[in-house]
Amino acid sequence: MQIENHKEEVPFAHYEELFRDLDPADAQDRLADVQWDGKEFYANLLGREFAISHPEYAIRPLDGGSLPPLPTQTFLLRYLLESRDVCWNGEWKTFREMPWGEMYIKPYTGRVLTRAAFTFGTRVAAFRDAAQKMGATPVSHGDAGYEFNFLGGYKMRILVWEGDDEFPPNAQVLYSDNFAQGFAAEDRVVAGDILIGTIKSYM
């Protein structure tokens, strides 16, 4: 296969290759929420159930909807290969407060926080409608805020403030504290990307 989109396809091909050698029993031991029927893994990402065949990778959405974008598929492969269950202690963390957060904060701010602010802070009513369609739980922070069951025992919140004549729109993304141990910093960035993109798809 000729690779044209190196930014997305090269990482995907790398993890697809590693996935072939994954021991399904190891994934089940690390991830209690992931089911394995001898042919496919089953994982729920933001309310959508996906079946992922192994050892030859293929993914199918059980809701009959569209395939997830390639970066999301790469994220799911990394989840099966590397992540593990970590108990949530009930606290919420900003990206900066987690390991390596300070190092990644500049790209994270542009890729996630600024994007969320100008995507949702300019259309707060549409944001509320989309979050409710996804079954998210409202929280009493910001002009609008919702809590999402992201993947397994991991949760995320997006808080949005509407802009006005004096101040631009603003947003904050919070992670359940188990993200700090369960995911690498780059995966937390991608998680923010995935959440924003999924909400947008419902607007």
Buried (B, 14 or more C-beta within 10 A) or exposed (E): EEEEEEEBBEBBEEBBEEBEEBEBEEBEEBBEEBBBEEEBBBBBBBBBEBBBEBEEBEBEBEEEEEEBBBBBBBBBBBBBBBBBBBEBEEEBBBBEBBEBBEEBBEEBBEBBBBBBBBBBBBBBEBBBEBBEEBEBEEBEBBBBBBBBBBBBBBBBBBBBBBBEEEEEBBBBBBBBBBBBEBBBBBBBBBBBBBBBBBBBEBB
